[in-house]
C-alpha cells in the first residue's frame, strides 16, 4: 500500500471539518424550527439572546449558545458592534418562511430521520430485508412534505402541468385526478387550489400520512373536491382518471412496473400519467455532484430500503435516470414517454398509452 499524500489528507480533513459542522448545524436548524426561534426573528430586527428569550419564552442561556452557533455557520448574522443577531431577508426566506420558494427546514428534518433510523438501515444492509417507509421515524414524513412542497409550490402549477400536452385545459374545465403516493397531500391540495373545477383523489399506503392529508385539506378549504384514501400504488380504486400523478415516489416502490400497469388500467382512454422523479443522469459519473450527493445518500438510507422491503424489490433508487424510468413505463404497457420539463432537482415525464 502506498504512503498517503499528507497534503491530500489535510485537504480531505478540511472538507470533513466543514461536513461535520454542517451536520451539527443541521441539528440546530431542526431545534430552532421546532422552538419557533427562526419565526420569532423573521422580521430581521436585531436582537440579543435576552430579546429572543423574552419573545419566545425559551431560556436565555440556551438561546445565547444557539445564536452563536448559527452565526458561526452563517445561518444567522451577527453585529459585533451591537452584540446582536438578525436574519437577513435571504436567511429568513430559507429558515423562517414556510411557503417561500427556498424554505429548507424540512430538508433537515429528513436528515434527522437518517441519523435516527441508521440502526434499522444497518440491520437491513446485513439481512437484505429492507426498511419500509412506515418503519421510519415520524420526522421523515413531516420533513419530506415540507421539503418537497417548496418545489411543488414553485413548479407544479406554473411549469410542470403546462408542459403536459392538453392537461392544463382539462384541469381547468373539470377533470378527475389521482395523486398516488400523496403522503401528506401537499401536491394534491396545491392542484385542488389551482383547478377548482376538478376532483382530486389522493392515495397512499401509509395511514398516518392519509390522516394528516385529510386535516391539511380541511385547513386549506378544499375538502369539497379532495378525497384522501389509504391504498397501495398497485391497488388504488380504478376510476377512468384523466390524470394520474406520482410525485417523487415511483423509485420507492417495490414493483413500479406493476404500479404502472395499474395506472394504465385506471386511466381514461386519452389520460396522462405524470411522473416526477429526482433529477439524475443515466451514468453514475454525471451524478457525482452536490445534488447527486444528497439524492444518493437519501436513496441509501430511505428509498432503496423501502423498495427492498416490498414484493419484487426492483430498487430503482433515487438516481434511476431517464433510461430506467422509461423502461418501467414501457414494460407497464405504455408507448408514449416524454421528458416534458425539468428543474435542477426534478425530471418531469409525460406518459401515455
C-alpha positions in Angstrom: 0.0 0.0 0.0 1.5 3.4 -1.0 2.1 6.1 1.6 -0.7 8.7 1.8 -0.1 12.2 0.4 -0.3 14.4 3.5 -1.4 17.4 1.6 -4.3 15.5 0.2 -5.1 14.2 3.8 -5.1 17.8 5.0 -7.4 18.8 2.2 -9.8 16.0 3.0 -9.7 16.7 6.7 -10.6 20.3 5.9 -13.6 19.2 3.9 -14.6 16.9 6.7 -14.5 19.7 9.3 -17.0 21.5 7.0 -19.1 18.4 6.7 -19.2 17.8 10.5 -20.0 21.5 11.0 -22.9 21.1 8.5 -24.2 18.1 10.3 -24.1 19.8 13.7 -25.7 22.9 12.3 -28.5 20.8 10.8 -29.5 19.6 14.2 -29.6 23.2 15.4 -31.8 24.2 12.4 -34.3 21.5 13.4 -34.1 22.7 17.0 -34.7 26.3 16.1 -37.5 25.3 13.8 -39.2 23.2 16.5 -38.9 26.0 19.0 -40.1 28.8 16.7 -36.8 30.7 17.0 -36.4 31.4 13.3 -40.0 32.6 13.0 -39.5 34.9 16.0 -36.6 36.5 14.2 -38.2 36.6 10.7 -38.7 40.3 10.7 -35.0 40.9 10.6 -34.9 43.1 13.7 -31.6 42.9 15.6 -31.9 41.0 18.8 -29.7 39.7 21.6 -30.3 36.5 23.4 -32.4 38.2 26.1 -34.7 39.8 23.5 -35.3 36.4 21.9 -35.8 34.8 25.3 -38.5 37.3 26.2 -40.3 36.9 22.9 -40.3 33.1 22.8 -40.2 32.1 26.5 -37.1 30.0 25.9 -34.3 30.1 28.5 -31.8 32.8 27.6 -28.6 30.8 28.2 -29.7 28.2 25.7 -30.6 30.8 23.1 -27.2 32.6 23.6 -25.4 29.4 22.6 -27.8 28.6 19.7 -27.4 32.1 18.2 -23.7 31.9 18.4 -23.5 28.5 16.8 -25.7 29.5 13.9 -23.8 32.8 13.4 -20.7 30.7 13.1 -22.4 28.7 10.4 -23.5 31.9 8.7 -27.1 30.8 9.1 -27.7 33.9 11.2 -26.0 37.3 11.0 -24.1 38.9 13.9 -23.1 42.6 14.5 -20.2 42.7 16.9 -20.7 46.5 17.5 -24.2 46.0 19.0 -23.7 42.3 20.1 -27.0 41.5 18.3 -28.1 38.9 15.8 -30.6 39.1 13.0 -31.9 37.2 10.0 -31.2 38.7 6.6 -34.1 38.6 4.1 -32.3 35.7 2.4 -31.8 33.8 5.7 -35.4 34.4 6.7 -36.6 33.0 3.3 -34.7 29.8 3.9 -35.4 29.2 7.6 -38.5 31.1 8.6 -40.9 31.5 5.7 -42.7 28.2 5.3 -44.1 28.9 1.9 -41.1 30.7 0.4 -39.5 29.3 -2.8 -36.3 28.4 -0.8 -37.6 27.1 2.5 -35.1 24.5 3.8 -36.0 23.5 7.3 -37.9 20.4 6.2 -34.8 19.1 4.5 -33.0 19.0 7.8 -35.9 17.0 9.3 -35.3 14.4 6.6 -31.6 14.3 7.6 -32.7 13.9 11.2 -34.5 10.8 10.3 -31.4 9.4 8.6 -29.5 9.6 11.9 -32.3 8.3 14.0 -33.0 5.3 11.7 -29.4 4.3 11.0 -29.6 1.2 13.2 -32.6 -0.1 11.2 -30.8 0.5 7.9 -27.6 -1.1 9.2 -29.6 -4.2 10.0 -31.2 -4.1 6.5 -27.7 -4.0 5.0 -26.9 -7.2 6.8 -30.1 -9.1 6.2 -31.3 -7.6 2.9 -34.8 -7.3 4.2 -35.3 -3.6 3.7 -36.9 -0.9 5.8 -40.5 0.1 4.9 -41.4 3.8 4.7 -43.8 3.3 7.7 -40.9 2.0 9.8 -39.0 5.3 9.8 -39.2 8.0 12.4 -42.1 10.4 12.1 -39.8 13.4 11.4 -39.2 11.8 8.0 -42.9 12.1 6.9 -43.3 15.7 8.0 -39.8 16.7 6.7 -40.5 15.2 3.3 -43.8 17.0 2.9 -42.2 20.4 3.9 -39.1 19.9 1.7 -40.8 18.8 -1.5 -43.7 21.3 -1.0 -41.2 24.1 -1.8 -40.6 22.6 -5.2 -44.2 21.9 -5.9 -45.2 25.5 -4.9 -42.6 26.8 -7.3 -43.1 24.5 -10.3 -46.2 22.3 -10.3 -48.9 24.7 -11.5 -46.6 27.2 -13.1 -44.4 24.9 -15.2 -45.0 21.1 -14.8 -48.6 20.8 -15.7 -48.5 23.4 -18.5 -45.7 21.3 -20.0 -48.1 18.3 -20.4 -50.0 18.3 -23.7 -53.6 19.3 -23.2 -53.7 18.5 -19.4 -54.0 22.1 -18.1 -57.0 22.8 -20.2 -58.7 19.6 -19.0 -58.0 20.5 -15.4 -59.4 24.0 -15.8 -62.5 22.5 -17.4 -63.0 19.8 -14.8 -61.0 16.6 -14.7 -60.7 13.5 -12.4 -57.2 13.3 -10.9 -55.4 10.7 -8.8 -52.3 11.6 -6.8 -50.7 8.2 -6.0 -48.2 8.2 -3.1 -49.5 11.5 -2.0 -48.0 11.5 1.5 -49.3 14.4 3.5 -51.2 15.7 0.4 -49.2 18.8 -0.4 -49.2 18.2 -4.2 -52.9 17.1 -4.2 -54.0 20.2 -2.3 -52.0 22.6 -4.4 -53.6 21.2 -7.6 -57.0 21.4 -6.0 -56.5 25.1 -5.1 -55.3 25.8 -8.7 -58.1 23.9 -10.5 -61.3 24.2 -8.5 -63.4 22.6 -11.3 -61.6 19.3 -11.0 -61.9 16.5 -8.5 -58.8 15.1 -6.8 -58.2 11.7 -5.1 -55.0 11.2 -3.0 -53.8 7.7 -2.3 -51.0 6.4 0.0 -50.4 3.1 1.8 -49.3 5.0 4.9 -52.4 5.5 7.1 -50.9 8.3 9.4 -50.0 10.3 6.3 -53.5 10.0 4.9 -54.9 11.3 8.2 -52.6 14.3 8.1 -53.6 14.9 4.4 -57.3 14.9 5.3 -56.6 17.5 8.1 -54.5 19.6 5.7 -57.2 19.6 3.0 -59.7 20.8 5.6 -57.3 23.6 6.7 -56.8 24.6 3.1 -60.6 24.7 2.4 -60.5 22.2 -0.4 -62.2 19.2 1.3 -65.2 19.6 -1.1 -63.1 18.5 -4.1 -60.3 16.4 -2.5 -60.7 12.8 -1.2 -57.8 11.0 0.6 -57.8 7.3 1.0 -55.4 4.6 2.2 -54.4 2.4 -0.8 -51.3 0.9 -2.3 -49.9 2.1 -5.7 -50.9 -1.1 -7.4 -54.3 -1.3 -5.8 -55.9 2.2 -5.6 -59.5 2.3 -6.8 -59.9 2.4 -10.6 -61.9 5.2 -12.0 -61.1 6.4 -15.5 -58.8 9.2 -14.3 -57.8 12.0 -16.7 -54.5 12.4 -14.9 -52.7 10.1 -12.5 -49.7 11.7 -10.9 -46.8 10.2 -8.9 -44.5 12.8 -7.3 -41.1 11.6 -6.2 -42.3 8.2 -5.2 -42.1 5.7 -8.2 -38.5 4.8 -7.3 -39.5 3.9 -3.8 -41.9 1.2 -4.9 -41.0 -2.4 -4.9 -42.9 -3.1 -8.1 -43.0 0.1 -10.1 -43.9 -1.9 -13.3 -46.9 -3.4 -11.5 -47.9 0.0 -10.3 -47.6 1.3 -13.9 -49.8 -1.5 -15.2 -52.5 -0.5 -12.6 -52.1 3.1 -13.8 -52.7 2.1 -17.4 -55.9 0.2 -16.4 -57.1 3.2 -14.3 -56.6 6.0 -16.9 -59.2 7.3 -19.3 -58.6 6.4 -23.0 -56.7 9.6 -23.5 -55.5 10.1 -20.0 -51.9 11.1 -18.9 -49.6 9.6 -16.3 -47.4 12.3 -14.8 -44.2 11.1 -13.3 -42.0 13.5 -11.3 -38.7 12.0 -10.2 -35.4 13.3 -8.7 -33.1 14.7 -11.3 -30.5 12.2 -12.4 -28.3 11.4 -15.4 -28.1 7.8 -16.6 -24.4 7.5 -15.9 -23.0 7.5 -12.3 -20.1 9.8 -13.2 -22.5 12.5 -14.3 -24.3 12.4 -10.9 -21.2 12.9 -8.8 -22.1 16.4 -7.8 -23.8 18.2 -4.8 -27.3 17.2 -5.9 -26.3 13.6 -6.5 -24.6 13.5 -3.2 -27.9 14.4 -1.4 -30.0 12.1 -3.5 -27.7 9.0 -3.4 -27.4 9.5 0.4 -31.2 9.6 0.8 -31.6 6.7 -1.6 -29.1 4.6 0.5 -31.0 5.3 3.8 -34.6 5.6 2.6 -35.5 4.9 -1.0 -33.6 1.6 -1.7 -34.5 0.1 1.7 -38.2 1.0 1.1 -38.2 -0.8 -2.3 -36.4 -3.8 -0.9 -38.9 -4.2 1.9 -41.7 -4.8 -0.7 -42.6 -7.6 -3.2 -40.3 -7.7 -6.3 -37.9 -5.1 -4.8 -36.7 -3.6 -8.0 -34.9 -0.9 -6.1 -34.6 1.7 -8.8 -33.0 4.2 -6.3 -33.5 7.9 -6.2 -30.9 8.4 -9.0 -32.5 6.0 -11.5 -32.2 8.2 -14.5 -34.4 8.6 -17.6 -33.5 5.3 -19.3 -34.5 3.1 -16.3 -37.7 5.1 -15.8 -38.6 4.8 -19.5 -38.2 1.0 -19.3 -40.6 0.9 -16.3 -43.2 2.8 -18.3 -42.7 0.7 -21.5 -42.8 -2.6 -19.5 -46.1 -1.4 -18.0 -47.6 -1.3 -21.5 -47.2 2.5 -22.3 -45.9 3.6 -25.7 -45.5 7.3 -25.2 -42.8 8.5 -22.8 -41.5 12.1 -23.0 -39.5 14.3 -20.7 -41.8 17.3 -20.6 -39.6 19.6 -18.5 -37.0 19.6 -15.7 -35.5 21.6 -12.9 -32.1 21.2 -11.2 -33.8 18.8 -8.7 -36.6 17.0 -10.7 -37.4 15.4 -14.0 -41.0 15.6 -15.2 -42.3 12.9 -17.6 -45.5 12.7 -19.7 -46.6 9.1 -20.2 -49.5 7.9 -22.3 -50.8 4.6 -23.8 
